[in-house]
């Protein structure tokens, strides 16, 4: 599956970039595979993993955007958000992979 250069989530357009491990570490932190910046309307994904894991990370970050737009990030702990995003990303991926 191909990661698009942009995606619209609940009416908001986000750019999507696949970047080096070093770029992710500089912008977000060590050990992170992806991230989203709501102010910049951007999602970044590390290229330091398999294509499958990159796509799952892309879906994971989309879940974070949806939670942010809905305001769920205000009422759900960070730990629970990670569990939900990872579960949903893998569920979505399993349902569409060929």
N, C-alpha and C positions, 0 to 999 in steps of 0.2 A: 504494500500500500504506500502511496505517495503522500508525503506531508506537504500541504499547500503553502504558498507564500503568504496567504492571508485567509482569515476565516471570520465569518460574522456569527456572533454569539449573542442571542437575545437582542438583536438589533444593533449591536456595536461591533464595528470592524476592528480586528486585531491583525497586526503583521505577525508573521511567523518566520523565525530564522533558526537555521541549524548552524551551530557555531562550535568552535573547538573547546576542548576541556578547559584550556587556559582562559578563554573568554568567559565561560560560565563561572569559573572560580573567581575571576576578577569582579564580575558583576554581582554574583549571588553568594558564592562561598564554596569551600572545598567539600567534595563529596556529593554535590548536588548535580542532578542530571537534567533539570529543566526548571523553568520559572516563568512567572508572568508579572508584568508591570502594568497595573491598571491605568496609571497616569499616562504612561507612554503608549498604551493600547498595544502592547507587544507580548509575545510569547517567544522564549528562546529554548532550544533543545540542544543538548550536547551530542556531538557526532561520535563520541567515544563509547559507543555500544552498538549492538546489533540493530539492523533495520526494524526488526519486530519490537525491540525494547524502545527504540526511538519513537515509534508510532504509539506505543502504550503511554510513553511519557507525554506525547502530544495530547492524547485523550485525557490524561491526568490533569494537565494544565488547563484544558478546556473546562473540566469540572470545577477547578478553582475559580475560573472567570465567572462561571454560572453562579457559584456560591457567593462571590463578591457582589455581583449585580443584584442578586436576590437579598443580600444583606445577611446571609447565613453566617458569614465570617464573624459577625458581631455576636452571635448567640451560640455558636458551636466552637468548642476548644480546637486549638491548632492540631492537636493529636487526633481528634475525631475527624477533622477535615481531611487529614492525610489518609486515614483509614477509608473514609468514604470515597475520596478521589481515586485511590488505588483500586478499590473494589469495583467501582463503576468503570474505570478505564479498562480493567481486565475483562469485565463482563461484556462491555461494548466490543472490545477487540475480539473476544472469543465468538461473538455472534456474527461477525462480518468477515473473519479471516477465511481464506480459501486454501 
